[in-house]
Amino acid sequence: MDDRVPSVPEQKRHDSHREPATLRFDVLGPVRARRGEEALTTGSPQQRALLAALLLREGRTATAAELIDALWGEEPPSQALAAVRTYASRLRKVLDPGVLVSESGGYAVRGLGEGALDLTVAQEWAAEAEKARAAGALGRARDLLNRALGLWDGETLAGVPGPYAEAQRVRLEEWRLGLLESRLDLDLEQGCHAEAVSELTALTAAYPLRERLRELLMLALYRGGRQAEALAVYADTRRLLAEELGVDPRPGLRDLQRRILQADPDLAEPSAPQAEPSAAPVRPAQLPATVPDFTGRSAFVTELSEVLAGASGEGEGGGGGGGGGRVMAVSALAGIGGVGKTTLAVHVAHRARPAFPDGQLYVDLQGAGARAAEPVTVLGAFLRALGTPDSAIPDSLEERAALYRSVLDGRRVLVLLDNARDAAQVRPLLPGTEGCAALVTSRVRMVGLAGAHLVDLDVMSPDEALALFTKIVGGERVASEREAALDVVAACGFLPLAIRIAASRLAARRTWTVSVLAAKLADERRRLDELQAGDLAVKATFELGYGQLEPAQARAFRLLGLADGPDLSLAAAAAALDLPPEETEDLLESLVDTSLLESAAPGRYRFHDLVRLYARACAERDEWPPSERGAALSRLLDFYLATAAGVYAIERPGDRLVDDLEPTEYTGLAFTEGPAALDWLYSEAGPLLACVRQAAGTERLRRAVDLLWAARDLVESGANSRQYETTAVAMCEAAQAAGDMRTEGRARNTLTSVLLVSGRIQQAAEEARSAMECAIAAGDATAASWAAQDRGLIALHQRRYEDGKVFFDQAIAGFRAAGNGLCEATALGNLSRAYMGMGDITRAVEFAQHGLAVHIEVGSTMRLANGYYALGVALTKADRHAEALSQFSEALTIFVDHRQRLWEGTTHFRIAEAHIAARRPARAAQHAEQALATGCIGGDRTRGSVLTLLGHALSALGQADRSKACWREALNLYEQNGAGEAEDVRALLSPATAA
């Protein structure tokens, strides 16, 4: 029989748009035949062996002798020929007419439709993947390989007897592993090293002598910052090869070890370019629209265009180097607010677009505001715009910046960084590769930005200012009153924004003359002093537009300017103004038309930082009665609190916390589905937390702290945890200063949650103790129960299980008295862990089961996952591993659906525990790696636990050096956090233990 990896040339090429074939066959798993959706009977194992041999015969005829040899080898039964004929006859009755034909004393399978054999489809997809990779389309190649690998359903030719089937099984398994290695290689080329580690760890355990898998694992670990583990993999491999085969690692593996030891910079990034051609390439086009009446600035336009041409390779001499970019250009524009930095930068960027065909990125860094955009957040948005999936975006600033530069390598992209705070904010956002360029605008000169081309942008010249005014107003009106027009632009301080506002007012009022506008600007009480005082000149310019607003517009402008935060949604603005959404939208859009407000996105609005300051000054001066300022912020806080409480209730039915929050007078949004509710919470995180912080030191403090409590999903999901913690600290300080024990207790509860999630146990213990003292003093039973719950969790971390039981009993009693079934169920699950720590596994399982039953009874959604999780932990301890894994599977599905990323990672850790307890180290290592890649509740402390478990799994797999590397990293994390587990890990690393 032919022993090549077979193909079936008679079948037509697979096409994803084909109509389903009538007859289908599978050999990449059990041998099966189907007619449409109907499964056909393929008979005995020998009959299936005959069918498989014919399917893998490439459409050629197999003689009877060949088939006998395929089924029985050298010792066929005496009636072998008759048996073959019987099998063929039975198959012919099952299959379509003309498919199994007799020919020259043998048999053949003919006339199959396109895509009729799963092996054929896999081969076609693999071939297409190879072509796509050669063409640089790495993403498509990776997808095609995944599709090919997905056709396997267990062992090839499963259960089929005979020497031919065995030979093909070995050959096709080798081919599958080759495809898998190619796919993993593509993973690493595309920066997905964190995800690849988990799969490679499992594969190296299953195929310990396969050196290519070990090589890929070393590279993935190294790129994930785990150099010691990468070197340990090599040591494990060398020892294993010597013991099993008596050979040394192959040259490629040795060379990789040498390069890792030398920290070869070429290893840090994928070897292949990240950019790839495709039918629909991701080419971001984020530049704001350029103004149609852009005027002047010709010298600056020429200067900046020449710098960008140097990056694109289109400047003088740019064509001599073989095309493509020659440098990575950075130009930084500095000047006061309103001088036209953004307008100039956007105009130049649009002119340069043809030189940067791979896209243009834009971001407002909000550097002039109190809370500038975080580079880590901006990098996440840029990576998504460049086509990187969320799952591939790392958490840390350094990793995101490195991936960002890798994605841009080989591309020609222009990046416009608007309104930067300082050089430190900008540096991580620079492309870093030749052919790309960055334009930066800022109020400050970027002297600390190495290699940047600095441009100081001053006010317009009188001629440019007049030209801009004329374009907007119209030549006829200006020509007859040229002197008055010069007076207008001079009164505007030649600031472009002031000129634009003044000219737009005049253009919209056909009954005005230029002299009328000039006379208005000549009023020194409104303008003169401000125009002569640096940044205050912008305030005078804004006064021109504000003075012409209708009363309703002016009120909206003033009141919305009071709110902190990066932007406001239409619904939030309607609440602050106490107006219907439709009327609010009309007002806001009219303010956008006057340039006093920006539309950040459909349904979202923001102020320029200076305009916001001016709006607040107007509110202090003009709002009557003055109490309306506080009332607007109160309505906004009510809106956020009422909506967040509704989101909380949807996610946690049965939790009575929402009944114990401060009452609100203004209603919020109502959601009927969990996903939409969560979307709102995460999208509003910035404005919501800003609203909480703004209430410090006001009569709104209690509601603000309750809002922070209701928005606690922002912590456990891992999203916005840094801003949440900053806000919680500020609320604790404000409540303490106000002497409000009830509010302080709740604020400290929120801070305790942040600290527990991040694994800072000692700090959490201090806050939880203070929270309980405040709650008891204030008679706040709800907060006291929550504090008891947190103190119980802290006791578990500190291995004080008896104390933990006492605290959980207190929490359960408090929640039960309040009728809070959901929190009671959670506390029961935690009590289960206390009993585990005390060695009473039977009661631990009982309490976990009780907790889950309560969860189910109250109908909880997201928190039901915690019930499954707690029971899974208890069942693992009880050595009921299959049941535990079933519970963890239920928990994992819910956590993923509700975007609780940290809980998702923690569940993978617990699944790994169950597998290690069941002596399945390969599966344990795989899930431990997934936990490391995803992140866990408990921060570095839990990461230490995951690494400790991973070390045990690797040790069981014979990878001693890598296991020790994991333990050393875990020990370092434990020591940094003062965790008691450090002693356990030291024991693992001690020579006595090793012996």
N, C-alpha and C positions, 0 to 999 in steps of 0.2 A: 504493500500500500504506500502511496505518496505521503511522506512525513513532513512536508512543508506546512507552514501556517496556511490553511486553505483559503481560497477565495472561490466564488462561483461566478464565472464570467458570463454565464447565460442570463443572469439576473440583471435587470436594468438598474442604472445608477439610482441610489436612494434620493428621494426628493421630499422635503418636508411638506410640500403642497399636494402630494399624490392622494388619490382616493385609496381607502384601505384595501389591501389585497384580500382575495377570497380565502386563500390558504396561507397560514403562517406557521413557522417552525422555530423552536428555541433549542439551542445546544449549549448556551452559556449558562448552564445550570442544569436542572433536570431536563431530559429530552421530552419536548411537548409539541403537540400539533393542535392548531385551532382553525376553525372555519368561522371567520368573523369573531364573534364573542363565544362561540361554542367550542368547548374543549373536546378533542377527539381522543378516543381510546387507542393508545399505542401499544398495548399488550404487555407481554412478559419482558423481563430485563433483556433477554437475548433478542427479542423482536425489536426493542428500542435500540439495541446495539446495531442491528442490521440497518435500521432507519438512519441512525447517526452516521454509520459508515458511508451510506449512499449520499447523505446530505453533504458530507465533507469530501466527496469524490470530485468536486468541481464540475458536476454535470456529466462526467465521463462514465462509461460502462465499467462496472466491477464484475469480474468473472466470478463464477461460483467458487473456484479455488481461493481467490483472493478474499472473498467474503468468509469462507470457512476459516481461513487463517486469521482474519480480523476478529472473529468471534471466539475461537478456541485455541488458536496458536498451534503448537506442535503436537498437541494431544487431542484431536477432535473426536467426538463420539462416532460410533459406527454408522449412525443414521444422520450424519451431519448434513449431507446434501439434501435429504428429504426434509430436514428441519428448516434449512434455508428456504426451500420452496414453499413450505407451509407458512413461514413468517412473511414471505413476500406476498403470498396469496391473501393473507389476512390484512396486511397493510393496504393492498390494492383495493380491497372492499371498503376501507375506511376513507382513503384519500379520494381526491377528485379523479375522474376518468382521465387517462393519459398522463398522469403524473409519474407513477411508478411503471416503467416499461420493461419488458423482457427483450433482450437483444444479444445475439451471438452466445447464447448459453449463460448470460449474466443478466444483471439488472442495472437500471439507472433511474435517477430522479430528474425529470425534465419539465419544462414549461412552467416553472415557478414565476409568480408575479414579482414586481419590483418590491424590494424590502421584505421579501418573504422569509428570509433567514436572519436571525438576530446577529450572527457572526458577520454576515455580509455588511449589514448596516454599521457594525462596530468598525470594520475595516475601512469603510468609506469615510466615516467620520474621523478616524485616525489619520487617514491620508490627507483629508482636508485640513486637519489640524497642523500637519507637518508643513503644508503649503502656506497656511496662514502665518505660522511662526517664521518661516523663511522670509515672508513679506513684511515682517515686523508687526503683524496684527496679533500681539500676544494675548489680549483679552479674548479675541475670537478663538484662538488656538486653545486656550485654557477651557473655554466653554465647550468646544467640540470634544476635547478629551474627557471632560466630565460626563458628557452625554454618552460617549462610547463606554466609559467605565460603568455607567449606570445600567447598562444592559445586562451585566452579570447578575445572576440570581443564585448566589452560593457557588458551590463547586461545579466547574465545567463538566458536562456529561455525568452528572451526579447519578450514582447507582447503576451506571452502564458497565457491564462486565466485558472482559476480553482484552487482549494485549494491544489492539489498535486503539481502543478507547483510552487505555492507560497512557499510551504514548502521546496521544493528542491532549489528554488532560494535562500532562506535564508541560507540553509545548505551549498550550494556550495559557496556562497559568504563568509561565515565564513571559509570555507576550503581555499579559495583563499587568504584571509587575513592571514591565518596561514602560507601558503607557502611564502607569501610576507615577513612576519616577519622573517621566517627562512632565506630567501635570504638576507635580510638586516643584520641579525645577522652575516651571513658569510661575508658580506661586511666589517663589523667592525672587524671581526677576521683577515681579510686580509689587514687591514690598510687603507681601503678606506673610512675613516670617513668624509673627506671633501665632497666627492660626495654624501654620504648618507644623509648629513644634509638637502640638498635641497629636496630630496624625502620625508624624514621623516617629514619635516615641512609641506608639502602639505598633507600628510596622517593624521597627528595629527589634522589638521584643518578639514579634511573630517570625521574623526572618533575620536572626542574629548574625548570620554569616554574609549577608548581602551588603557589601561595602558601599555601594552607591547610596543606599539609604542612610548609612552612617555618615557619609560625607555631607549629604543634604542636611541631616540633623545638626551636624557641627556648624554648618554655615547659618542655619536658621537661629540656633542658639547665640552665635556670635553677633549676628545682626540685631538680636533682641537684647544685647547688653549683658549676656550671660557667658562671658569668655571662659571662666573657670569650668563651667559645665561642658562647654564645647571641647576644651582640652581633655576633660575627663572622659568624654565619649571616645576620643582617640585612644586613650590609655586602656579603656575597657576593650576596645576593638582589637588592639594589638595583643593584649593578653589572651583574648578568646581565640584569635586566629592561631596563635602559637600553641595553645592547648589542644585545639580541635584539629587543626590541619598542619601544624608545624611550619607555618609560613608567616612572613611579615606582611603588613598592609601594603596595598598596591601604591605605586608612585603618586597617584592623584591624591590619595588620602594623606600620605606623608607630606606632600607639598602644601596641602591645606593647613595641616598642623603648623608647619613652619611659618606660613603667612599669618596665621592667627597669633603665634608667638611674637612675630614682628609687628603686629598691629598694622598689617598692610592696608593702606587707605582704600585700595581698590576693592577690598572685601566689604567695606562699610555700605556700599551702595550696589544696587543691582548692576550686573555687567552689561545688560542690554538697555537701550534707550526705553524710557517709559512711554514716550509718545508713540502712537501707532496709527496708521491709516485705517479707516473703517468707512462703512457706507454712511454712517452718521456720526462723524467725529464730534467730540465735545469741544466746542470752541466758544468759550464765554464771550459775551459782548455786553459788558456791564457798564460801559461809559454812560453817564448822564447825557441828555441831549445838549448839544452845543447851542448857544443863543444865535438866532439868525442874524442879529444886528451887531455881531462882534465888531469892535472898532479899535483901531490903533494897535499899540503894543507890537508894532512890526519888528522892532529890534529884538525884543524878547522872543517873539515867535521864531525868528530866524535863528537866534542863538540856541534855543531849546531844540528846534528841529534838527540842527546840525549835530547836537549831542546824540539824539535818538538815531540819526542816520549812521553814526558810528557804531551803534549797537546792531543795527540791521544790516550793516555792510553796504549801505547805499551812499555813504558819504564819499568824499574824495579818496581815491585809492581803495575804496571798499570792494571794488570788483576784482582786484588783483589777487586775492587770496583764495580763489576758487569758490567765491560766493559764500553766503551765510554770514552770520554775525561775527564781529571781531572782538567785541568787548561786552561787558555787562554795564550799561550806562545807568547812572543815578543822577537826577537833577532835583534839587530841593529849592522850592520857592518859599521865601519868607516875606512877611509884611503884616501890617495891622489888619484887623477885621474890616471887611468891606472894601478892601483895596482891589479885589478882583483876582485873587490867587486861583481860586477854583475855576473861575470862568476862563482864565488864560490856560490853565493846565488842561481843562477839558477840550478847549479849542485846539491846542497843540496835539493832544492825544488823538482827536478825530482826524486831523491832517495826517498823522503818522500811522493810521490803521492799516493801510496797504502794506507797510513794512513789517507788520506783526500779524501775519495771517493766521496764527494759531490762537488768537484771542486777546481780549483786553479785560483785566480785572479792575474793580473799583471798590473802595470802602471809605466811608467817613469814620475816621478814627476818634472823633469827638474829643480831640485833645484839649480843646479850650474849656471843656466842662469839668465838673467836679469828679466825674468818674469816666475816665477815658476807656475806650474799647480795649479789652485784653487781647494781646497778640495771639494767645492760644485759641480764643474764640474766632478771631478773624481767620486764622489758618484753617480752622475747621470748615468755615464757609467757603474759603478759596478752594480747598481740596474737593469739596462737594461740587463746586462749579466746574472743576476740571475733570469731573467724572469719577472721582474716587468714592466707592460705596462707604456708607457709615461704618460698616463692620471692619473696614480696613483702616480707619482713621484712629491713630493711637491717642492716648490721653495726655501725655506730657508735652510741654512746649517744645523741648528739644527734639523729640521724635517727630512731632508734626512738622517742625521746620525742616528737618532732614528729608522727610517724605515729600514735602512741598518742593524742595529743590530737586529731588529725584524726578518728580512728575514733570517738572518744567525742563529737565535736561533734554536737549535736542529740539525743544520747541522755541518758537519766537513769539513771546507774549509780552505785552505792555501792562504794567501794574501801576495804577494811579492810587496813591495813598494820600487821601485828603484830610486836612485838619489834624495833623499829627501833633502829639504832645512834646516828644523829644526824640533824640536819636535812639535811645534804648527801646522805645516802642516800635520803631521802624525796622531795626536791624533784622529781627527774625522774619520779617515779611518781604525781604529783598530776594529776588530770584536766585542770584548767585551764579548764574551760568551765562556764557557769552550768547549773544543773540537776543537776550531779553533786556528789558529796560524798566526803570521805575521813575515815576514822577511823584514828588512829595510836596505837599503844601503844609505850611505851618506858620504860626505866629512868631516862632523863634528861629534863628539861624541854626542850621544843622551842622555846627562846626565839629561836632563829635562823630559825624558820619563819614568814615574814611572813604576817600575817593569820590565823594559826591561833588557834582558841579553846582555850586551855590549861586543862587539868584536872589537879589534883594529887590522886591517889587515895590515901587513907590507909587504915589498917586499919578493920575494921568497928566499929561501935558495939557495946557489950555486948548490947543488945537484938537487933540484927541478927545478931550472931554466935550468940546463943542460938536465934534463930528458924531459922537455917540448920542448926544442930546438930539441932534438934527435927524438922525436915522429913526429915532423913536417918534418924535413929534411930527416930522415932515418938513421938507425943505422950504415950502412956501411960507409957512408960519414963522420959521426962524429967520429967513432972509429979510423979512420986513422989520424984524426987531432983533438984529444981531447983537446990539449992545446989551439989551435986556437978557438975551440968551447967555452972553458971557457973564453977566451978573449972577444968573442962576447957577451956572456950573461953578463959579467962584464961591458962591455961598454954600454949595455942596462940598467945598473943600477938594474938588476934583476927584472925589471918591466915586468909583464906578457904581457901587450899589446905590449911593445917595442920588446920583444923577439919573440912574434908571428909574428909581421910584418917583422922583420929581417929574421926569419926562413922561412916564406912564400916566400919572395923574392928569397932566396937561393934555395928553393925546386922547384921554377918555372924556374930556370936557371941551366940547367944540365951542362953547360960548366964552371960554377963557382966552385971554391973550397971553403971550409970553411975559408981558409987563405985569400982568396980574400976579403970576406965579413969582416973578422976581420981587415984587413988593411984599408978598407974604414971607418970602425968605429973608427979606431985609429986616424983619422984626427981631431985634436983638434979644428980646425977652424969651423968644422961643428957640433961637438958633445960635447966636453969635458966640457966646462963651463956650458952648459945647463944641462948635466947629473948630475952635482953636486949641482943644485940649486932648490931643492924641486920640486914644480909643473912644473918648466921649464924642468924637465927631460922628461916629456911627449912630449914637443915640439920637443926635439931632436929625440925622437922615431918616431914622425910623419914625421920628415925630411927624415928619411930613406925611407919611402914609397913614399913621394912626389918626392924625387930625381929620382925615377925610372919611373915616369909617362911619357907617351907620351905627346907631346906638347898640343894636344887637350884635353887630360885628365887633365893636369895641369891647363890649362886655365879654364876649367869647375870647377875644385876644387876651384880655387882662386875666381872666380867671384860669384859663388853661395854662398860661405862663407860670402860674403858681406851683404846678405839679412838678416834682422831680421825676427822674427816670429818663430813659433814652427816647421814648416816644409814647404816644397814647393811641389806643384803639378808638374807633368811632363810638363804641358802646360806652367806654370809660369816659370819653369826652362828653357824651350825652348825660351821663350821671353827674359829672362835675357841674355842668351847666343847667341841669334839671330841665332838659328839653327833650322832645321826641327825637329819635335817631334821624328821621328824615330832615327835620328842621336843622338839626345839628350839622348834618352833612352839607347842607346848602351853605351854612355859615362858614364851615371850615374850608370848603372849596373856594368860597369867595376870598377868604384870607390867603389861600394859596395863590390866587390870581394876583393879589397885591404884593406877593413875595414876602409877606410877614409870617408865613407858615409854609412848611414843606410837606409834601405827601411822600412819606417814606416808602409806602407800598399801598395797594388798594385797601382802603379802610383803616390806614394807620397814618398818623401825623406826628410831626416833630418840629420843634423850634430850633433855629440856629442858636447857639449858646448866647450870643450877644442880644439877639432878639428876645430871648427868654428873660434876660436881665432887664431889658427895657420894658417888657410886658409887666414884670413884677413892680417896677418903679411906677408904671401907670396905675397898677392896681392899688398900690399904697397911696397914690395921689388922688385917684379918681373914683375908686369903688365906693359906693354909698348904698346902704350903711356899711361901715368898715367890717362889721361882723360877717358880711357876705363872703369875704375872703376865706375865713375859717369854715363857713358853711359849705363852700364849694369843695374844699379839701375833705370835709366831713362826708359829703355825699360820695366823693370818689372812694374814700376808705370804706364806706358802707357797701358800695358796689363791689369792690374787691372781696370784702368779707362775706357778703351774702352769696356771691358766686362761688368763692372757694369752699364755703360751707356746703353748697350744693354738690360740688365736685367730690368733696370728702364723703358725703352721704351716699353718692352713687357708688363710689369705690368701696365703702365700708358699711353696707346696710346692717343695722343692728347696733352700730356704735352710737352711744348717746352723747358723745362729746358735742355734737352740733347743737344739742338742746341746752348745753351749758355755756355756750358762747355769748358774748355781749350782744344784746339785741341791736338790730339795724332798722333805720327808718326808710332807707332807700333800698329797693329790691335789686337783685342782680340778674344775671342770665340764668336761664333754666335749661338743663341738658337732659336728654332722655337716654343717651348712650354713653358708655364709659369712654370709648376712644375719643369722641368729640370733647368730652369734659377734660380728659388728660391733655389733648391738644391745646385747649385754652390755657390750662395751668402752666404748661411749659412755655408757650409763646408769650404769656404775660408775666413770666418770672421777673424780668428786669423791672418793669414799671411797678409790679406788685410789691417787690421788696423795697423799692425806692419809696413807695407810699408808706410802708411800715416805718422805715427810718425817719421819714419826714415828720412822723407823729411824735417822736421823742420830745419830751418837755412840753407837751400840749395836753388838753383835756381828752384827746383822742387816743391816749396811750393804751388804755385797756383794750379797746377794739383792735388796735394795731398788733398787740401781742397775741390776741386771739386769732387774728388773721395769719400771723406767722405760724401758729399752732395748726391751723386748718390746712396750711400749705406744706405740711411736713413731707409730702411725697417728693418735694424738690430735693430733700436730703437723701432719702432711701434709694431714689433712682440714680443717685450720683450726679444729677444735673444741678447746676447752680449751687453746689454745696458751699463753695467759697463765699459767694455773696450772702448766702443764707446764714453762715456762721458769723460774718461781719455784722449782719443785721441783728442776730440774736445777742451778740455781745453788747451792741449799742442799746438794745431794749433792756437788758439786765441793768446796765448802768443808769438808764433813764428811770426805770422803776425804783431802783434803790434810792436815787436822788429824790424821787417824789415821795418816798416813804410808803409806797403802796405794796404791802406784803402780798396781796393776792396776785397782782400783776407780776411782781418780781418772781414769785414761785412759778408761774406759768412761763415766764421768759426763761428762767433757768431750766425748766423742763425742755424747752426747745433747744437750748444750748447743749444740754446733756445728750439729746438725740444726735446732734451733729458729732459730738465727741465720741459717742459709742460707735457710730457708723465708721468713723475714721480710725478707731482703735486706740484713742488716747484715754486709757482706762483711769489713770490716776486723776486726771483733770475731770473726767466724767464723774468720778466718785465724789469729788469736792462739790461739783455743781448739783449733783443729785441730792446730796445731804442738805445743802442750802435750800434747794427747791422744796424738800419735804418740810424743813423747819418753817419756811415761809407759808407753805400751804396749810400746815396745821395751825399756825398762829392766825391765819386769815379765815380759818374754817372752810377752806376750799377742798371739799372731799374729792372732787374730780382730780385736781392737781396732785393731791396727796396719794391717790391710788396710782397715778402715772409715775410719780416719784418712787413709790415702793416697787413698782415693776422694774424701773431702771436700776434701782439699787440691788434688786435681785439679780439682774443681768450682770452687773458689775461684780457681785459676789461670785457668780459662776466663773467669770474671767479670772478672778483671784483665787479660785479653788476653795472658796469658803461656802461649801454646799449647804451646811446647816443654816448659816445666815441667809443664804439664798432662799431656802425653803420658808424661813420666817417672813421674809419680805414678800415672796410670792403669795403666801397665805394672806398677808395683809391686803395685797392688791386684789386678790380674788374676792375677799370679803367686801372690799369697797366697791368693786365693779358690780358684784352681785346685788348689793344694796341699792345701787343706782339703776339697776335694770339694764346694765350695759353688757349684753351677752357677748358681743364681739370681743371686747377687751378681756372679758372673763375667759373666753376660749383661748385667747393668746396667752394669758397668764397661766392657764392650765398646761399648755404646751411647754412653757418655760419651767413650770414646777416639775414637769417630767424630767427635764435635764438635771434639776437639783437631786432628784431621787437617783438618777443614773450616777451622779457624782458620789452619792452615799452608798452605792453598791446595790440598791434595791431595784433591780431591773424589772421585776414583775410589776411593781407599782408605777415605775416609770412608763411602761407600756400602757397601763390602765389609765393614767392621767392624760397621756397623749391621745389615746382613743376617745376619752371623755371630751377633751378639747376639740377634737375633730368633729365629734357628734354635735357639739354646741355650734361650731362654725356652720355645719350643714343646716342645723335647725334655724339659725337666724338668717340664713340665706346670704352669707357673705360672699363676695366675689373675689377681690384680690387677696384678702386676708385668709380666704380658704386655703390658699397655697401655703400659708404659714402652718396651718393645721396639718396638712399632708406632710410638710417638711418636718415638723416636730415628731410626728408618728414615725416617719422614716428613720430619724435619728435614733429613736428608742428601739425600733425593730432591729436596726443594725447592731445595737449593743446587745440585743437578745439573740443574736446569731440567726435571725430570721431574714436572711439577706434578700431572697427573692421578693418577699413582701415589702421589704424596705425599698427596694428599687422601684417597685410599682408605685409606692407613695411618692417617691422623689420625682418620678416621671410626671405624675399629676401636678405636683408643685411646679416643676419646671415649665410646663405648658402655660400655666397661669401667669407666672412671673414674666415670661417672654411676652405674652399677650398684653400685659399691663406695663411693659417697658421698665420693669424693675431690674435693671442691668446688674446691680451689685448682688441682689438676691439670686439672680440667675447664676452668677459665678459661684456664690456660696453653695448653691444646690449642687453644682458640678463637683465641688469639693466633697460634699457629703456622699454623693454617688461614688466618688473615688474611694471614700472610707468603706462603703459597703463592699465594693469590689475587692479591696485589699483584705478585708475580713473574710471574704469568701475565697481567698487565695487565687484571685484573678489579677495578678500584678500588671499585666499589659493593659487591661481595661482601666485599672485604677490610674495608671500613669497617663493614659489618654485624657481622662476626665480631670485629673489634677492640672494638666497643661491647659485645658480649656478654662479652668478656674483662674489660673494665672493670667491668661490672655484677656479674660473678661473683667476681672476685679471682683472683690468680695466685700461684704459687710465686715467691718473690723479693721480695714486698712492693712497696714504692715504686719500687725499681729496675726491676722488670719492668713496673710501671705506666708508668714513664717510657718504656720501650721500646714498649709498646702505644700510648701517645699519639704517639710519634714516627712509628710506622707509620701510625696513623690520620691524622696530618697529611699524610703522603705520599698516602694514598688520597684525602683531601679535596682536596688540591692537584690531583690528576689529574682530579677531578670538577669543577674550576673553582671550588671554594670556598676561595679563597686566604686570606681573613681568618680563617675558622674553622681552617684548617690551621695558621696561625701561632699562633693561640691555643693549639692543642694542643702545638705545639713549645715555646711559652713555659712552659707548665705542666710539660712533660717536662724542660726545662732546669732549672727550679726543683727538681724532684725529684732530678735527677742531682747538682746542686750540693749539696743537703742531704746526699747520701750519698757525696760525693766520688768519683763514678763517672766513668771516662774518657770515657764517651759524651757527656758535657757538651760537649766540644769539637766533636763531630760536629753537635750540635744548634745550637750557636752559629753554625757555618758555614751552616746552613740559614736562620738568621734574619738573616744579615749582608746589608747592602745589595748587596754584590757578587754574592752568590748570587741575590738577587731580580732583579738586573739581568740 
